[in-house]
């Protein structure tokens, strides 16, 4: 096998992983769901000072449940956590979920960790009263995952990234994958709604440019005399009207058999990918979260293998962030059909 991006260059290159997305165009928001064919080891890492999450207590290796049926990323701030309700109800209807002791007439409990980003102030119509759209968006995204599991997935203004912004510009949904020459497969899905800037000051080059593969986000490179990075870049959200409308959230999936502790370490390392792609990150108004799903694959328990997979995961995260912004910008620049 030749090392490089997988067939789709997205998280669905990891066997057993499918992704669905749903959007509410009027509200300018959406949700994404990552579904696994069988419950997968789940872990995570929360770095932002303003996170919005569900089921993160069970991500610690000391807890009883170590596997998830799906992970949800959503817009909508705290309202968006209801997207996981829709996914959980639909999975429970199909008999998916955790049961300590199987009992007739007692349904299983689907395990659906989730994280949200803040897109409430993006100009969409959020006058939904007592009926926010997110539970329905979660169900629709799950159905889309079932219908289109093979990928490639829609990037840019899609799913949880539909109403997102990155710094003072466009945000979006991005994904990337990497296959090693000895058979490991890693993928990342990121919804980018960052306070920080994805681009170097005075340049079209992404901060993530050293990690780009095959021109996946435009091949822009910094000039040899590019100014040094100092203080905040000029195109953070301080330059925008929504300075506190932040958060970058995502999922890393890998085909490997490992403990929850190993997956947790990969989540910690994968957060470095956010720092490679955005400046600044992990501030008090960010809600940066990364989940890790380890589906069945070769054993990966020794420290050196975990280290290697964590490094690859961080690179995939950085590439996915740049791809999400790049694809959103391309969509914004494309002529609109009548």
C-alpha positions as CSV (number, residue, x, y, z in Angstrom):
1,X,0.0,0.0,0.0
2,X,1.2,3.5,-0.9
3,X,1.1,6.0,1.9
4,X,-1.3,9.0,1.3
5,X,-4.9,10.0,1.5
6,X,-7.6,7.3,1.2
7,X,-9.9,6.9,-1.7
8,X,-12.4,9.6,-0.6
9,X,-9.8,11.6,1.5
10,X,-12.4,11.8,4.3
11,X,-13.3,10.0,7.4
12,X,-15.4,7.4,5.6
13,X,-12.2,5.8,4.3
14,X,-12.0,4.2,7.8
15,X,-13.9,0.9,7.4
16,X,-17.2,0.7,9.2
17,X,-17.6,4.5,9.5
18,X,-20.3,6.5,7.7
19,X,-21.3,10.2,7.9
20,X,-24.6,12.0,7.4
21,X,-25.4,15.6,7.3
22,X,-28.6,17.7,7.5
23,X,-29.2,21.5,7.2
24,X,-31.8,24.0,7.9
25,X,-31.2,26.7,5.3
26,X,-33.6,29.3,6.8
27,X,-32.0,29.0,10.2
28,X,-28.5,28.7,8.7
29,X,-27.5,25.8,10.8
30,X,-27.0,22.0,10.6
31,X,-25.9,18.8,12.2
32,X,-23.5,15.9,11.3
33,X,-23.5,12.4,12.6
34,X,-20.7,9.9,12.5
35,X,-22.1,6.3,12.7
36,X,-20.2,3.1,13.2
37,X,-21.4,-0.3,12.1
38,X,-20.8,-1.8,15.5
39,X,-20.2,0.0,18.9
40,X,-16.7,1.4,18.8
41,X,-14.2,2.4,21.5
42,X,-14.7,6.1,22.2
43,X,-12.6,8.7,23.9
44,X,-12.2,12.4,23.7
45,X,-10.5,15.6,24.8
46,X,-12.0,19.0,25.6
47,X,-9.6,22.0,25.4
48,X,-11.8,25.0,24.8
49,X,-12.9,27.2,27.7
50,X,-16.5,27.4,26.6
51,X,-17.5,23.8,25.5
52,X,-21.0,22.4,25.0
53,X,-21.0,18.7,25.1
54,X,-23.0,15.5,25.9
55,X,-21.8,12.2,27.3
56,X,-18.2,13.4,27.9
57,X,-18.1,11.9,31.4
58,X,-18.1,8.4,29.9
59,X,-15.1,9.2,27.8
60,X,-12.7,8.6,30.7
61,X,-11.2,5.1,30.9
62,X,-12.3,4.6,34.5
63,X,-16.0,4.6,33.6
64,X,-18.2,1.6,32.8
65,X,-19.1,2.3,29.2
66,X,-16.3,2.5,26.7
67,X,-18.0,2.3,23.4
68,X,-20.3,4.6,21.3
69,X,-22.9,3.9,18.6
70,X,-22.5,7.4,17.0
71,X,-21.1,10.8,17.6
72,X,-22.9,14.0,16.7
73,X,-21.6,17.4,15.8
74,X,-24.1,20.3,15.6
75,X,-24.6,24.0,15.3
76,X,-27.1,25.7,17.6
77,X,-25.2,26.1,20.8
78,X,-27.0,24.3,23.7
79,X,-30.1,23.8,21.5
80,X,-27.9,21.7,19.2
81,X,-27.3,19.0,21.8
82,X,-30.9,17.8,21.0
83,X,-29.5,16.5,17.7
84,X,-28.1,13.6,19.7
85,X,-31.6,13.0,21.1
86,X,-32.9,12.4,17.6
87,X,-30.0,10.1,16.7
88,X,-30.3,8.2,20.0
89,X,-34.1,7.7,19.6
90,X,-33.7,6.4,16.1
91,X,-30.8,4.1,17.0
92,X,-32.8,2.8,20.0
93,X,-35.7,2.0,17.8
94,X,-33.4,-0.3,15.8
95,X,-32.2,-2.0,19.0
96,X,-28.8,-0.3,19.1
97,X,-27.4,0.7,22.5
98,X,-25.8,-0.4,25.8
99,X,-27.5,-3.0,28.1
100,X,-25.7,-4.1,31.3
101,X,-28.3,-6.9,31.6
102,X,-30.6,-7.6,28.7
103,X,-34.2,-7.6,30.0
104,X,-37.3,-8.2,27.9
105,X,-39.3,-5.1,27.4
106,X,-36.5,-2.8,28.5
107,X,-34.9,-0.9,25.6
108,X,-31.1,-0.5,25.2
109,X,-29.5,2.9,25.8
110,X,-27.8,4.2,22.7
111,X,-24.4,5.9,23.5
112,X,-24.2,9.1,21.4
113,X,-21.6,11.7,22.6
114,X,-22.0,15.1,21.1
115,X,-20.5,18.6,20.8
116,X,-21.9,21.9,19.6
117,X,-20.7,25.1,18.1
118,X,-22.2,28.6,18.4
119,X,-23.9,29.8,15.2
120,X,-26.9,31.5,16.7
121,X,-25.8,35.0,15.7
122,X,-25.0,34.2,12.0
123,X,-28.1,36.0,10.6
124,X,-30.3,32.9,10.2
125,X,-33.9,32.8,11.4
126,X,-33.6,31.4,14.9
127,X,-37.2,32.3,15.9
128,X,-38.1,28.7,16.5
129,X,-40.0,29.2,19.8
130,X,-40.3,26.0,21.8
131,X,-39.5,23.8,18.8
132,X,-35.8,24.0,17.8
133,X,-35.0,21.9,14.7
134,X,-32.1,19.9,16.1
135,X,-33.7,16.6,17.1
136,X,-35.1,16.4,13.6
137,X,-31.8,17.4,12.0
138,X,-30.1,14.6,14.0
139,X,-32.6,12.1,12.6
140,X,-32.2,13.4,9.1
141,X,-28.4,13.2,9.3
142,X,-28.6,9.7,10.6
143,X,-30.8,8.7,7.7
144,X,-28.4,10.3,5.3
145,X,-25.5,8.3,6.8
146,X,-27.5,5.1,6.3
147,X,-28.3,6.1,2.7
148,X,-24.9,7.3,1.6
149,X,-22.4,5.4,3.8
150,X,-19.8,5.0,1.1
151,X,-18.8,8.6,0.8
152,X,-17.3,10.9,-0.3
153,X,-19.0,13.3,2.0
154,X,-20.1,16.9,1.3
155,X,-17.7,19.5,2.7
156,X,-17.8,23.2,3.2
157,X,-21.2,24.6,3.9
158,X,-22.7,21.3,5.0
159,X,-23.9,19.6,8.2
160,X,-22.6,21.1,11.4
161,X,-20.5,23.5,9.4
162,X,-23.4,25.0,7.4
163,X,-23.6,28.3,9.3
164,X,-20.0,28.4,10.6
165,X,-17.3,31.0,10.3
166,X,-13.5,30.9,10.8
167,X,-12.0,34.0,12.1
168,X,-13.5,36.9,10.1
169,X,-14.2,34.6,7.1
170,X,-16.0,31.4,6.1
171,X,-15.9,28.3,8.2
172,X,-17.3,24.9,7.4
173,X,-17.1,21.2,7.5
174,X,-13.8,19.6,6.5
175,X,-12.5,16.0,6.4
176,X,-9.2,14.2,5.5
177,X,-7.7,10.8,5.7
178,X,-4.4,9.1,5.6
179,X,-3.4,5.5,4.9
180,X,0.1,4.3,5.9
181,X,2.2,2.0,3.8
182,X,1.8,-0.7,6.4
183,X,-2.0,-0.7,6.5
184,X,-3.1,1.9,9.2
185,X,-6.1,4.1,8.2
186,X,-6.9,7.3,10.1
187,X,-9.6,10.0,9.2
188,X,-10.8,13.2,10.7
189,X,-14.1,15.2,10.4
190,X,-14.0,18.8,11.7
191,X,-16.6,21.5,12.0
192,X,-14.7,24.8,11.9
193,X,-16.3,27.8,13.7
194,X,-13.1,29.2,15.2
195,X,-12.3,32.5,16.8
196,X,-8.8,32.1,15.4
197,X,-7.7,32.7,11.8
198,X,-7.0,29.7,9.5
199,X,-4.6,31.8,7.3
200,X,-1.2,33.4,7.8
201,X,-1.2,37.2,8.1
202,X,-1.1,38.9,4.7
203,X,-1.3,35.7,2.8
204,X,-3.6,33.2,1.1
205,X,-1.5,30.4,2.8
206,X,-3.2,28.4,5.5
207,X,-1.4,27.8,8.7
208,X,-1.8,24.1,7.9
209,X,0.0,24.4,4.5
210,X,3.0,22.2,5.5
211,X,0.6,19.3,5.9
212,X,-1.3,19.7,2.6
213,X,-1.4,16.6,0.4
214,X,-2.2,16.6,-3.3
215,X,-3.3,20.2,-3.4
216,X,-6.3,19.5,-1.3
217,X,-6.8,23.1,-0.2
218,X,-5.3,25.1,-3.0
219,X,-1.5,24.9,-2.8
220,X,-1.1,28.5,-1.5
221,X,2.3,29.0,0.1
222,X,3.6,31.9,2.2
223,X,6.0,34.3,0.6
224,X,9.7,34.0,1.6
225,X,9.5,37.4,3.3
226,X,6.2,36.7,5.0
227,X,5.9,38.7,8.3
228,X,6.5,36.8,11.5
229,X,3.5,35.6,13.6
230,X,3.1,38.1,16.4
231,X,0.1,38.8,18.6
232,X,-3.3,38.0,17.2
233,X,-3.7,37.7,13.4
234,X,-5.7,40.6,12.0
235,X,-8.5,38.3,10.7
236,X,-9.6,36.6,13.9
237,X,-13.2,37.1,15.0
238,X,-12.1,40.3,16.8
239,X,-12.5,41.7,13.2
240,X,-16.0,40.3,12.9
241,X,-19.3,41.1,14.5
242,X,-19.5,37.8,16.3
243,X,-16.3,37.8,18.4
244,X,-17.6,35.2,20.8
245,X,-19.3,32.9,18.3
246,X,-16.6,30.2,18.3
247,X,-15.6,26.6,18.5
248,X,-13.9,23.9,16.4
249,X,-15.3,20.4,17.0
250,X,-14.6,17.1,15.4
251,X,-14.2,13.3,15.3
252,X,-11.1,11.2,14.5
253,X,-11.7,7.6,13.5
254,X,-9.1,4.9,13.0
255,X,-9.1,1.3,12.2
256,X,-7.3,-0.1,15.2
257,X,-8.0,-2.3,18.2
258,X,-7.1,-0.4,21.3
259,X,-8.1,0.4,24.9
260,X,-10.0,3.5,25.8
261,X,-6.9,4.9,27.4
262,X,-5.0,4.5,24.1
263,X,-7.8,6.3,22.3
264,X,-7.8,9.1,24.8
265,X,-4.1,9.7,24.3
266,X,-4.8,9.9,20.5
267,X,-7.5,12.5,21.2
268,X,-5.1,14.6,23.2
269,X,-2.5,14.4,20.4
270,X,-5.1,15.2,17.8
271,X,-5.9,18.5,19.5
272,X,-2.4,19.6,18.3
273,X,-3.9,19.6,14.8
274,X,-6.3,22.4,15.7
275,X,-3.3,24.4,16.9
276,X,-1.4,23.7,13.6
277,X,-4.4,25.0,11.6
278,X,-5.8,27.9,13.6
279,X,-4.3,30.8,15.5
280,X,-5.2,31.2,18.4
281,X,-7.0,28.2,19.8
282,X,-8.3,26.8,23.0
283,X,-9.2,30.2,24.4
284,X,-11.8,31.1,27.0
285,X,-14.5,31.6,24.3
286,X,-13.6,28.5,22.3
287,X,-15.3,25.1,22.8
288,X,-12.8,22.9,21.1
289,X,-13.5,19.2,21.4
290,X,-12.2,16.1,19.6
291,X,-13.8,12.7,19.9
292,X,-11.9,9.5,18.9
293,X,-13.6,6.3,17.5
294,X,-11.5,3.2,17.3
295,X,-13.2,0.7,15.1
296,X,-12.0,-2.9,14.7
297,X,-8.5,-3.3,13.1
298,X,-5.0,-4.4,13.9
299,X,-3.9,-4.3,17.6
300,X,-2.5,-0.9,18.6
301,X,-1.6,-1.0,22.3
302,X,2.2,-0.4,22.4
303,X,3.2,3.2,23.2
304,X,5.1,3.7,19.9
305,X,2.1,2.7,17.8
306,X,-0.2,5.0,19.8
307,X,2.3,7.8,19.3
308,X,2.5,7.3,15.6
309,X,-1.3,7.1,15.2
310,X,-1.7,10.2,17.3
311,X,0.8,12.2,15.1
312,X,-1.1,11.1,12.0
313,X,-4.4,12.0,13.6
314,X,-3.1,15.5,14.4
315,X,-2.1,16.0,10.7
316,X,-5.5,14.8,9.5
317,X,-7.2,17.3,11.8
318,X,-5.1,20.2,10.5
319,X,-5.8,19.2,6.9
320,X,-9.5,18.7,7.6
321,X,-9.8,22.2,9.1
322,X,-8.1,23.8,6.1
323,X,-10.2,21.8,3.7
324,X,-13.4,22.9,5.4
325,X,-12.6,26.5,5.1
326,X,-11.3,26.1,1.5
327,X,-14.4,24.3,0.3
328,X,-16.7,26.9,1.9
329,X,-14.8,29.7,0.3
330,X,-15.1,28.0,-3.1
331,X,-18.8,27.6,-2.7
332,X,-19.2,31.2,-1.7
333,X,-17.3,32.3,-4.8
334,X,-19.2,30.1,-7.2
335,X,-21.9,31.7,-9.4
336,X,-25.3,31.2,-7.9
337,X,-27.8,29.4,-10.1
338,X,-31.2,31.0,-10.5
